[in-house]
């Protein structure tokens, strides 16, 4: 079967690219290896309202589980800072329903979706295009969008670099009920003993339910189970909680790959490293860059030119619009990871005492955090905060 574009992977990035290309009138097929779109889910499901507006999508009520207006961040000592801007900052979504809803939107625009269709190989076809081979069918296509997530097996097979294993952190989370939390606040917990390399989180779902999870350099489930019973704050909040289900996953803490297109193929989303290293979130940034990829492919199809040179406009636009932001967030996460618990305590305490939270509230953006980070770096008070925190850099990293 012949297509203008084959999308490999029916996550948000792949589906948003598919929608963009199909909307332009092109023949699009989405291949998803699992039986159902959106399953299994392994995401915290926290999406900024501003990011969703940037994507020009408004989730239906059936998808949204809760809304949050701020965050409380805990240092290892238990000292916390509160960040909010007096407005609804984010939606908490059911990722299974969210992804299914995106799939319906893609189909409404003309895309086709085949589930239980695991792609085995991508090869050059005799006509100079590409052949995408699944376990039960072959598809000839002019262009390919690889949105296979963190696996990167296919992208590596056609010559792309991949996100290093050291930048992939194991994560685990539970959905629970019976929690004693603030229903409109996300809570984040830092500590080298609790979650080395990242943090733990509690995301309210409403009506006494929540997602509680943790990502770390190793032993994420063991660390999370320990926190539920022994962490002085988390254990208290979840003292009467009942676990409804658990799910494992991987959090990416990386920079975007330097090359995201070749002849006839682009890579998007997690496959391309389009994530916020500070939080591991990739739906919004991955979606925005996937839409750029879709626009570039539309232009290539219109001009009947699928060369690497033509598709490299995708690379240039991503770099121009987002790479600086993503690299800034990556360097910030690396800096936080280098600190001991005393250093993290110092950062949280001094940020409040020096009045830096006002900058965050005024300039903050959940998705494009580079702007507020650079604003903070240029503030003399941040220099003082850094001097204090530098005493606690871990020399063994």
C-alpha positions in Angstrom: 0.0 0.0 0.0 1.3 3.5 -0.9 1.1 6.5 1.5 2.4 10.0 1.5 3.5 9.6 5.1 3.8 6.8 7.6 3.9 7.7 11.3 5.5 5.1 13.5 4.0 5.4 17.0 0.6 6.7 18.2 1.8 8.8 21.2 1.0 12.5 21.3 4.0 13.5 19.1 3.2 11.0 16.4 -0.5 11.8 16.4 0.0 15.5 16.3 2.3 15.1 13.3 -0.2 12.8 11.7 -3.0 15.3 12.2 -0.9 18.1 10.7 -0.1 16.1 7.6 -3.5 14.6 7.1 -5.2 18.0 7.5 -3.2 19.2 4.5 -4.9 16.5 2.4 -2.2 13.9 2.3 -2.6 10.2 2.7 -1.4 9.2 6.2 -1.1 6.0 8.1 -0.2 5.7 11.8 1.2 2.4 12.9 0.9 1.6 16.6 2.4 -1.6 18.0 0.0 -2.0 20.9 -3.6 -3.2 20.7 -5.0 0.1 22.0 -3.8 3.7 21.5 -2.8 5.1 24.9 -2.1 1.8 26.5 -0.1 1.0 28.5 0.2 4.5 30.0 3.3 5.5 31.9 3.0 9.3 32.3 2.2 11.6 35.2 -0.3 13.4 32.9 0.4 17.0 34.0 0.1 19.3 31.0 0.3 23.1 31.1 -2.7 25.1 30.0 -0.5 27.5 28.1 1.2 24.6 26.3 -2.1 23.1 25.2 -3.1 26.5 23.8 0.2 26.6 21.9 -0.7 23.3 20.4 -4.1 24.6 19.5 -5.8 21.8 21.3 -8.5 21.9 24.0 -9.0 18.6 25.8 -12.6 17.5 26.2 -14.0 17.1 29.7 -13.8 13.3 29.6 -10.0 13.6 29.3 -9.4 16.0 32.2 -9.2 14.7 35.7 -8.2 17.8 37.6 -6.7 21.3 37.3 -3.8 22.7 39.4 -2.8 26.3 40.1 0.6 25.9 41.7 3.4 23.8 43.1 5.1 23.2 46.4 8.7 22.1 46.3 10.3 20.4 49.2 14.0 20.4 50.0 15.5 17.3 51.7 15.2 19.0 55.1 11.5 19.4 54.7 11.6 23.1 54.1 9.4 24.1 51.2 8.7 26.9 48.8 5.3 27.6 47.2 5.0 28.8 43.6 1.8 30.0 42.0 0.5 32.8 39.9 -3.1 33.0 40.8 -4.4 31.2 37.8 -5.0 27.7 36.5 -1.6 26.6 35.4 -2.1 23.0 34.3 -4.5 20.2 33.5 -4.1 16.7 35.0 -5.2 14.3 32.2 -5.9 10.6 31.9 -3.2 9.8 29.3 -5.1 6.8 28.0 -8.1 8.9 27.2 -6.0 11.8 26.1 -4.1 9.8 23.6 -7.3 8.1 22.3 -8.8 11.6 21.9 -5.8 12.7 19.9 -6.2 9.6 17.7 -9.8 10.4 17.0 -8.8 13.9 16.0 -6.2 12.5 13.6 -8.8 10.2 12.1 -11.3 13.0 11.8 -8.6 14.9 9.7 -8.2 11.9 7.4 -5.4 9.8 8.9 -5.7 6.0 9.2 -4.5 4.2 12.3 -3.5 0.5 12.5 -3.0 -0.9 15.9 -1.2 -4.2 16.8 1.2 -3.2 14.0 4.8 -3.3 15.2 7.3 -2.0 12.7 10.2 -4.3 12.1 12.3 -2.5 9.5 12.5 0.6 7.3 14.2 0.0 4.0 14.7 1.9 0.7 12.1 0.9 -1.9 12.7 0.3 -5.6 10.9 3.6 -6.4 13.3 5.7 -4.4 11.0 6.1 -1.4 10.8 4.0 1.7 9.2 0.7 2.6 8.0 0.2 6.2 7.7 -3.4 7.1 5.5 -4.7 10.0 5.0 -8.3 11.1 2.0 -8.7 8.7 2.2 -6.0 6.0 4.5 -3.8 4.0 3.8 -0.1 3.3 5.5 2.0 0.7 5.7 5.7 1.6 7.2 8.9 0.5 8.1 10.1 4.0 8.4 8.5 7.5 7.9 10.1 10.9 9.5 8.0 13.6 7.7 8.6 17.0 8.7 5.3 18.7 9.4 6.9 22.1 12.5 6.1 24.1 13.2 2.8 22.4 15.0 4.3 19.4 15.5 1.0 17.8 14.2 2.0 14.4 15.8 5.5 14.5 19.1 4.0 15.2 18.7 1.4 12.4 18.4 4.2 9.8 21.4 6.2 11.1 20.2 8.6 13.8 22.0 9.1 17.1 20.0 8.0 20.2 19.6 9.3 23.7 22.3 7.8 25.9 21.2 5.1 28.4 22.7 7.3 31.2 20.1 9.9 30.3 17.2 7.5 30.9 16.0 7.3 34.5 13.8 4.4 35.7 10.5 5.7 37.1 7.6 4.2 38.9 4.3 5.6 40.1 1.1 4.6 41.8 -2.5 5.9 41.5 -3.9 6.0 45.0 -7.0 7.1 46.8 -7.6 8.3 50.4 -4.8 10.9 50.4 -4.5 14.0 52.6 -3.3 16.6 50.1 -4.2 20.0 48.7 -6.3 19.2 45.6 -5.0 22.0 43.4 -1.2 21.8 44.1 1.5 19.6 42.7 4.1 18.6 45.2 7.7 17.8 44.4 10.3 16.3 46.8 14.0 16.5 46.3 16.8 14.5 48.1 19.8 12.4 47.2 18.6 9.6 49.5 15.0 9.8 48.3 15.5 10.2 44.5 19.1 10.7 43.4 19.2 12.4 40.0 15.6 13.5 40.0 12.7 13.9 42.4 9.4 12.4 43.8 6.0 13.8 43.0 2.4 13.9 44.2 -0.1 15.0 41.5 -3.7 15.4 42.7 -6.5 13.8 40.7 -9.3 15.2 42.8 -11.7 13.6 45.2 -8.9 12.3 47.5 -7.0 10.6 44.7 -3.5 11.2 43.4 -0.6 9.9 41.4 2.5 9.5 43.5 5.7 8.7 41.8 9.5 8.8 41.7 12.3 8.8 39.2 15.9 8.2 40.1 19.2 6.8 38.9 18.3 3.4 40.1 15.8 1.3 42.2 12.9 3.7 41.5 10.1 1.3 42.7 12.1 0.3 45.9 12.7 4.0 46.6 9.1 4.9 46.1 7.8 2.1 48.3 10.2 3.2 51.0 9.0 6.8 50.7 5.4 5.8 51.1 6.2 4.3 54.5 9.2 6.2 55.8 9.5 9.7 54.2 8.4 12.1 57.0 6.1 14.1 54.7 5.0 11.7 52.0 4.2 8.9 54.4 2.0 11.3 56.4 0.1 12.5 53.4 -0.5 8.9 52.2 -1.0 7.3 55.6 -4.5 6.2 54.7 -4.0 5.8 51.0 -5.0 2.7 49.1 -3.1 1.8 46.0 -5.3 1.4 42.9 -2.7 0.5 40.4 1.0 0.9 39.7 3.0 1.6 36.5 6.6 1.8 35.5 8.3 4.0 32.9 11.3 6.0 32.0 12.1 9.7 32.4 14.4 11.3 29.9 16.9 13.8 31.2 18.7 14.9 28.1 19.4 17.4 25.4 17.7 17.2 22.0 19.6 15.2 19.4 21.7 17.3 17.1 20.2 15.8 13.9 16.5 15.0 13.6 16.0 14.5 9.8 17.6 12.5 7.0 16.4 11.7 3.4 12.7 11.0 3.7 12.6 10.6 7.5 12.2 12.8 10.6 12.2 11.8 14.2 10.0 13.5 16.8 9.1 13.5 20.5 11.1 11.4 22.9 12.9 9.7 20.0 14.5 13.1 19.2 15.1 14.0 22.8 12.5 16.8 22.8 11.9 16.8 26.6 12.2 19.2 29.5 15.2 17.8 31.5 14.0 19.6 34.6 10.8 17.6 34.8 11.0 14.9 32.2 7.9 16.3 30.5 7.7 15.9 26.7 4.1 16.1 25.6 4.1 19.8 24.9 7.6 20.4 23.6 7.5 17.1 21.7 4.1 18.1 20.3 5.1 21.5 19.2 8.2 20.2 17.4 6.2 17.4 15.9 3.9 19.9 14.4 6.9 21.7 12.9 7.9 18.3 11.4 4.4 17.9 10.0 4.6 21.3 8.3 8.0 20.6 6.8 6.7 17.2 5.4 3.7 19.0 4.0 6.0 21.3 2.1 8.2 18.4 0.9 5.1 16.5 -0.4 3.8 19.6 -2.1 7.2 20.1 -3.9 7.8 16.3 -4.4 11.2 16.7 -2.7 11.9 14.4 0.3 15.6 14.9 0.4 17.6 15.4 3.6 18.3 19.0 2.4 14.6 19.7 2.1 13.7 18.1 5.4 16.6 19.8 7.3 14.3 22.8 7.6 12.8 20.8 10.5 16.2 20.8 12.2 16.7 24.5 11.7 13.3 25.5 13.0 13.5 23.3 16.1 17.0 24.6 16.9 15.9 28.2 16.4 12.8 28.0 18.5 13.5 25.4 21.2 17.0 24.1 21.5 18.3 27.0 23.6 15.4 26.5 26.0 15.9 22.7 26.2 19.7 23.0 26.7 19.2 25.6 29.4 16.9 23.2 31.3 19.3 20.4 30.8 22.2 22.3 32.3 20.0 23.4 35.2 19.0 19.8 36.0 22.7 18.8 35.8 23.6 21.6 38.3 20.9 20.5 40.7 22.0 16.9 40.4 25.6 17.9 41.4 24.5 19.2 44.8 24.4 17.3 48.1 21.2 17.5 50.2 22.7 20.5 52.1 23.2 22.2 48.7 19.6 21.6 47.8 18.4 22.9 51.1 20.5 26.0 50.6 19.0 26.6 47.2 15.4 26.3 48.5 16.0 28.4 51.6 18.0 31.1 49.9 15.6 31.4 46.9 12.9 32.4 49.3 15.0 34.6 51.6 16.5 36.5 48.6 13.1 37.1 47.0 13.9 35.2 43.9 10.5 33.5 43.9 9.0 36.8 42.7 11.0 36.4 39.5 9.7 32.9 39.0 6.1 33.9 39.6 6.4 36.8 37.2 8.5 35.2 34.4 7.8 31.5 34.9 6.6 29.2 32.1 5.9 25.5 32.7 7.2 24.5 29.3 9.8 27.1 28.2 11.6 27.4 31.5 14.8 28.7 29.9 13.6 32.3 29.9 13.1 32.4 33.7 16.3 30.5 34.3 18.3 33.0 32.3 16.5 35.8 34.1 17.5 34.4 37.4 21.1 33.8 36.2 21.4 37.5 35.3 20.1 38.6 38.8 22.9 39.5 41.3 20.9 37.7 44.0 21.3 34.4 42.1 25.1 34.9 42.1 25.0 35.1 45.9 22.7 32.0 46.1 25.1 30.1 43.8 28.1 31.0 45.9 26.4 29.6 49.0 25.3 26.4 47.2 28.7 25.8 45.6 30.0 24.7 49.1 27.8 21.6 48.7 28.7 20.3 45.3 29.2 16.6 45.5 32.9 15.9 44.6 32.3 12.3 43.7 30.0 12.8 40.7 
